[in-house]
């Protein structure tokens, strides 16, 4: 179960291999957030396959995504944190190699807005997953 959550979330942002430390952090964040926002594995998988859009995502799923992004440092004060995104891209050599395009995509997605912070984080995650697919 740990590997499924980690894989799905990582795939949403980078779709490349990551360092063990960063992976273990994502697994830990997913476990913490799952206790607060129990979310069906199928919904997470659908979201990252583009089958679940923000308009039909439930509050539990959107808040689960927000929770992970906050713990990761990529969602701060209601928006995508560019310093947080930069930190993640510096954690792995393969990400560092494509840091500029990732940050450019982040800049394009950081202004996504929802009705609340959970929905905003979810929309940013969807935007990033779509845009990162172009460069990964």
N, C-alpha and C positions, 0 to 999 in steps of 0.2 A: 504494500500500500504506500509506503514512504516513497518508493521509487516512482510510482505512478504520479503522485502529486508533484514531485520535484521535476520529473520529465515534462509534464504538461506545462508547468509554469515557465520553465526554462525555454521550452520550445516557443512560447509566446513572444519572448524578447529576442532571442538570438539564434536559435536553431544551429548552434555549434557546440563543441565540447567545452566544458568549463573545468576549472580547478576544483579539487576535492573540497577545499575549505569553503568555497562559495556554494558548492552543491550541498554540503552539509548544513550551511546556513539556511538555504532555501527549504530543505527538508524540515529543519527545526521550525522555521516560520510557518510552513504549511501545517505542521502538527499543532502549533499554538493557535493558529487561526481557525483550524478545523474544529477545535473544541468550542470556540466562540460562535462560529458560523458553520454548522454542519452542512456540507454541500455535497450533493450527489456527484460522484466521480464522472458520471456520464455527462452532466451539465458542463463541467470543466472541459472535458474532451471536446464536446460540441462547440463550446465557445472558441477554442483555439483552432478548430477546423473551419471556423466561419459559419457554422450552422446555427448559432445562437446569437442573435443580435441584442443590443442594449434594450430595445423596446420590449422584449419578452423575457428578459433575465429577471429572476426574482431578487428580492432584497438580500436574501442570504448569500446568493452567488456574488452579487455586486459588492457586498460588504466583505466577503471572503477575499476577493481580489484586492480591495482597498487595504485590508489588514496586512496582507503579504507585502504590498507595495510600501506601506508605512514602515513596517519592520525592516524592510530592505533599505529604506531611505530614499526611495524613488518617488514617494508621494508625500508632500509636505505642504501644510496650510492650503489644502484644496487644489493643488496642481502638481504636475510632474516636476520633480526637482532635478534640474540639470546637473548640479553638483553631485547629487546621488547617482544619477545615470552615468556621469563621468567616472565616478568611483568604481562602479561595477565594470565598466569597460576596461579599467586599468587592472582589474584583478586577474585577468587571463590574457595570455599573449595573443591568442587568436582573436579576441575581442579588441585588444589594443590596436591590432593591425587594421581594423575597420572602425576604429573609434570615431573618426570624423563623420562618416556616413550615418552611423548610429545616432550621434548627437544631432546631426541635421534632421534626421527623422523624428527625434525627440522634440526638437524645436517645432516641427510641423504639428506634432500631436499635443503639445503641452497646453494648448488653449481649448481643448475639448471640454465641454461643460455638460453636466447633467443637472437633474433637479436637486441633488444632494451630493455630498462628498463621495458616497459609495458609488453612485451612478457615474460621477465624473471620473473616478479612478478606473471603473470598468470601461468607460468609453476610451480613455487613454490607453488602457491595455489592448483593447481591440484595435485601435489605430496603430499602435506600435507593432502589433503582431502582423498586421497587413503590410505596413511599410518595411519592416525588417525582412520580410519574405523576399523583397526586391533585391536585397544586398547579401543575404546569407547564402 
